[in-house]
Amino acid sequence: MASSHWTAAVASTGSSSVCIFLLLYLLHPLLQQILRLIVHQVLSRHYLLYHLSRRSVHYSLLQVLAHPQGKGCRLRKALYGLKQSPRAWFSKFSSVLTQQGFTPSAYDSALFLRRSEAGIILLLLYVDDMVITGDDMSGIHTLQQFLGQQFEMKDLGSLSYFLGLEVTSSSDGYYLSQAKYASELISRAGLTDSKTVDSPLEMNAKLLPTDGELLTDATLYRQLVGSLIYLTVTRPDISYAVTLVSQFMHAPRSTHYAAVLRILRYVKGTLFHGLHFSAYSTLDIQAYSDADWAGDPTDRRSTTGYCFLLGSSLISWKSKKQTVVSRSSTEAEYRALADTTSEFLWLRWLLHDMGVPLTSNSPLHCDNVSAMQITRNDVFHERTKHIEIDCHFIRHHIKQGTLQLIYVASADQLADIFTKAHPLGRHRDLVHKLKMASLLPS
């Protein structure tokens, strides 16, 4: 739509488009974490998962309403698929839910909760799709009927497919994967042969912005990397590799494109890999934090990696290059600890909002002894003056009893997979420890 709003247009917005998947990740990166938390809740508390979707009007042609004198028509009302319609729909849906006693979570507005003497109901919304669960079965059925009366809803039954995520239930839990999405991505890249690789990156792989020839058309590169970013929703084993290749979106070269193809060949060989949520998992949360000091050969910035487990189930992780250069490995590790602590607090607040009882002193595992000693030392000196605010932040929450730092040997540091490439044996060991599994199609 032109900024002057003098042209009215109605465009197709097919929900199966790859673009909506990328928009989901970029515009609402927390939604996937909440969905994983809900799946864990369903298993630990024996809830059922329901999937509803609002029926929408789709148009196959771009229609322009022209004026006889050659002027356009001023748009006075938002239509489905145009800029303001999602906001208008969310506002309308929120007001209707509020009338039914639901309140949006203070920690993410896409999650709605209602507590009563009969139990709790959780509703997770993204655009037209929603997931409903809880132990108030009568309230859930009443809510489904009510939403069907207020809006034109489609009951999709038990949750099996949500925005590209395949949800498969078994006797020992749930399995989240993106095999169909990954298969379509591989086809789009033109990888029709049977060649696969055993790891997403070569050992000690260092990509430079000047290596190789500049790609004449970067469109495919950007599309593939953007799609790989969404694939990391259920594939933490490729997070670091995708973080690396995404740094060259502005001017990709042949070496960068070769790295993308290697990631896709790895995905092709592990097509049905995904996250397993055990039905016997506990509700104890723990974290792992790590950093690769000065790992970027171009600007010598470090990489932060962390992950969170609820019981034995992986619920959150990140691989990200730090924004500033650290002058020592201790400084890099401490910056990573500060980011991990911030995420830790948000997860604890969200879990508490969802009715999950949490104990104090949740463990945060770190393999850097010097960084751990800083949290116990009240005296600031030359080595800590650059990270003084982070020192106060972490030390405060340790003294409050929210978390406790626990040393972990580097061999058992799960966050190591998010900071650098590893030899094949080490990579497989970390994938196994993260409870990733491969479920073949039935």
N, C-alpha and C positions, 0 to 999 in steps of 0.2 A: 504493500500500500504506500502510495506517495505521502510525504509528510503533510502536504496541503489538504489531504482527505477529499480531493475532488474526483476520485475514481472509486467506484464501488465494485468489489470483486469477490467472488466466492470460489475457493480453491479446495481441491481434494486434500484430505489430511489422513491418509491411510494409516491405521494404527500399527501396521507391520513394518513401517518404514524404519530403516536403520537410523535415520535422523532422530526419531523420538527416543531411541535408546541412548544416543549420545547426549541429547538434551536432558534426559533423566539424570544422567551422571553429573553433568556440568551444573544444572540448575538445582538439583536436589541430591547432593552427594551423601546426605545422611540417611536417606530413605532405605538404602540397601542394608545399612547396619540395623535399622529398626526392624526390617523384615526378618533378618537373621535372629534378632532377639525374640521376635514373636514366635518364630519356628521353635526356638529353644523353649519358650514358655509353654507352647502347645505340648511338647514332649514331656517336660518335667511335671506338668499339671494335668496331663491327659485331656486337653481341650480338643476341639475340632476346628478346622480351618474352613472358612467359607469365602467364596469369591463372587463378587457382584460387579456388574459393569453397566454404565448408563448407555442406552441406545442413542446413537448420534446420527444426524443427517450428513451424508457424504455426497459430494458433487464430483463428477468425473471431468468436467470442463471448467476452464477459467472463463467466467462470464463478465463482460464489461457492459455496464448500462450507459449507453451514449445518449447525449442530448441531440435533437435534430439540428441545432445550430453548431454542433461540433464541440459543445462544452460537456464536461463530465457531470455526474450526479454526486452531490455532497452526501457522504455517509453519516447518517444520524443514529444508527443503531448497530451494535456489534452483532455479527453473525458467527455461527460456530466455525472455528478454524481461523478466525482473525485475531488480531492482537489482544483485545481486551476480553474475549470470551472466557478464557480460563480463569481470569481473576473474577469475573462476574459469576461464573459457575461456582467457584470456591466460596465466594461470599454468600451466595444463596444457600449452598449446601451446609455451610457452617451455621448459618442462622437457623436452619431447619433442625439440625442436630442439637443445637443449644436448647431449643424448645423441648426436646426430648430428654433433657437432663445431662447431655454430654458436655464435656469441657475439653478444649484443646490442651495438649500437653504444654507445659511451660518451657519444655526443652526441644520441642519440634512441633510446629503447627499442623503437620500432616497427620499427627496421631491424635485421635479423639478417645476419651475414656469416660466410662460411666460406672460409678460404684453404687451399689444398693445392698439391702439385706440379702437379696437373692444371689449376689456375686458381682463380678466385674465383667465388663464388655470392652474390648479394644477394637478400634476401627482405624485402619491405615489407608489413607486416600492418596492417590496420585492421578490427577486429571479425572478421567472417567472410571478408572478401576479402583476397587477397594477390597481390602481383606478384612474379614471380621472373625473374631475369636473371643473366647472367654468361657467362664463356667456358669453364666446365667443363660441357660439354654432357652428358657421361655422368653426372656428378654430379647435374645438374638432373633428368634422366629418372629416376634412382634415387630422388631426393628426392620426385618426384611420385608414384612408385609407393609409397614408404614412407608418405607422408601419406595416400594413399588407403587403405592398410591400417590405419593408426592411427585415422583419422577418416573420416566419410562425406563425401568430397570430390567436387566437381564440376569437371571440367577444362573451362574456358571457352575454351581454345585461345589464340591470339595476343591480346594486349591490345587491345581496341577500345572498351571502356566501363568506367570505374572510378569508382563513387560519383558519378555525374552528369557526369564528365569524358569527353568523346568523344575518342578517340585515333585519328587517321587517318594512315596512312603513305603516302608518295609517293616518287618517285624521288629527290627532293632533301631528304627528311627526314621529320620527324613534325610533326603539327599538332594542337594541343590546343584544344578549344573546348567550349562549353556551350550550343549552339544549341537543343537540345531543352528543356533546363531553362529557358533564357531565354524560349522561346516559351510554355511553360506559365505562367511568371510573368506575362507580358504578358496572357495570357488571364485569369488570376486577377484582374488589375487592371481588367479590363473594357475594355481599349483595343481595340475592335473596328474602329475606323475606320482609314484608311490614312495618317493624319497622322504625320510623323516630323520630327525636328529634327537639326541637324548637329553639335551639341555638347551635352554632358551638363548644362552650366550656362550661364546667361547671363553675359556679360562683367561683371565687377565685382559679381557677385551677393553680397549680404550678407543672411543670414538672421538674424533677431532672435527671441528667445524670446517677445516680446509682440506681434509683427506678426500680423494676421489674426485670425480667429475660432477659438476653441478647438474641436477636434473632439469631438463628443458621444461617439463611440466610436472609440478609438484602435487597436482590434484590427487592422484591415486595414493601417493605416499601419505598425504594428510588424511584421506579417507580411511586408509588401513590403520594408521596409528590411532585415529579417533575411535574406531571400532574396537581396537585392542584395549583402549582405556576402559571401555564398557565391559569387555570380557574379563577384566580383573575383578569384577564383582564376585565371581565364584572361582577365579584362578589366581590366588595369591602367589603361586609359584612363578608367574611371569611379571609380577609387579615391578621389580627392579629393572628388568630388561625394557619394559614399556616406558618407565620413567626416563630411562636413558635415551631411547630413540625419540621421545616426545620433545626433547630439548632442541631438535633441529627442524622443527616444523616450518620456520621462516625461510630457510634456504637448504633443503635436504640435498645430499649428494649420493653418489652411487654406493659408497661404503655404508651409509646410513640405511639405504634401501635394502642392501644385502642383509643387514642386521634384522630388519623387519621381516624379510622372507625367512630368515633362520628361526625367528620366534614363531612364525606361522607353521613352519615344518615341525617344530617341537609340539605345537598345539595339535597338529594333524596326527602325530604319533601318540598323543595323550588326549584324544578327542573327548572321551567320556569321563575325564577327571572332573571332580567337583568337591564340594564340601559335604561332609557327613556330620549330622547332628544326632548323637546317640540318645536313645530313649532312657538310658541309665545315667546320664550326665548329672552332675550336681549343679548347684547354683552359686558356687564359689568363683569369684572373679579374680584373675591374676594377669599380670602384664609382663612383657619382655621389652627392653629398650636397648638399642645398640646404635653405633655410628661408625662409619668408615672415614677415618680422618684424611682430609686433603686428597680424596680419591679422584676428583675431577682434574685431568691433566691440563685443562685450559685455564681455569681460574682458581684451582686448588681449594675449592669449597668442598665441604664434607657432605656425606649423605646420612640422613636420619632414617632409621627403621624401627618400627615398633609393632607389636601385635597384642591382642587381648583374647583370653580364653575364658569362657563361662563354663566351668567344669572342664570337660575335655573338648568342648566345641569352640572353634575359632569364630569370633564374632566381629572383630575389627582389626585392621592393619593399615600400615602406610609405609610407603617408600618415597622420600622427598629430599631433594638437594637443599641444604641449609642456605639461608639468605645472606649470611656473612661468612667471611673466612675466619676459621678458628686457628689460634696460634699454637695449640697443642692438642694432643688426642684427648686429654682430660677435658679441655674446654668443649671440644666437639661432642664428647659423650654427655657432658652436663647439659648442653643445649638440647640434645635428644631426650634427656630425662625430663627437662622442663616441658617439652611438647607432649611427651607421654603422660606426664602428670595432668596436664590440661585436659587431654582426651579421657584420662581415667576419671576425673571428676565429672565430666559430662555423662559418661556411661553410668556411673554410680547414681547420679541424679535421675537419669532416665529410667534405670531399672527400679529405683525406689518409686518413681511415678507409676510404673507398671505393676507395682505391688510385690516386687521381689525383695524379700528380706536379705539385707547384706550385713555381714560382720565388719567390724572395724579392723584396721591394720591389714588391708588387702595387700598381698605381696607384689612388689615391682622388682623384677629380676634385672640385674646389671652385672656385666663382666669386667668393669673397670674399677679397680680398688681405689685409685686416686679420686675418682669422681664421688665414690661413696664416702670417702674420708672428709670431703669438703662439707657434706651435709652434717657432719658431727663437729666441725670446727667452727666456733663462733668468731674466730679472729679472721678478718679479711686481710689479704696481702696481695702482692703483685700478681700472683697467679690467678686470683679470683676477681680482681676489680673489673674485668671486662664482662663478667657474668653475674654481677652482684645482685641484680633484681631476680634472676633465675634462682640464685642461692637462697634468697629470702623466701621465694615462692615455694620451692620444694621443701625447705626446712620447716616452714609453717605447717604444711599438711602432714609432715612426719610427726611433728610435735602434737598436732591435733588428733593423731591416731587414725587418720584416714587411710594411710598406706604405710608400708614399711619396706625399706630397701633390703633386698636379699642378694647376696653374691651368687652368681651362677658361673660355672666353668664355661669357657668359650665353646667347648664341644656340645654343650647343652643349651646354648643361646639360640632360641628359636628365631629371634629377630634378625639373625645374621643373614638370612635369605633375602632380606629387603635392603641390604646395603651394598652387596657386591656379587659378582659371579663366583661360582664354586666348581671344584672338580666334580665329576659325575657322581662318585660315591657319596660325597658330602651333600650334594644337591638332593639325591634320592633320600638320604637319611632325614634331611630337614622336611621334605615333602611328607614323609611318613609320620614324623613327629607332629606335623600340623594337622594330622587326621584327614588328609585329603584321600579320596578313594575314587575308584573307577567302577562305575556301575554300567554294565553292558545293557543295551536295550533288550526288553523282553520280547 
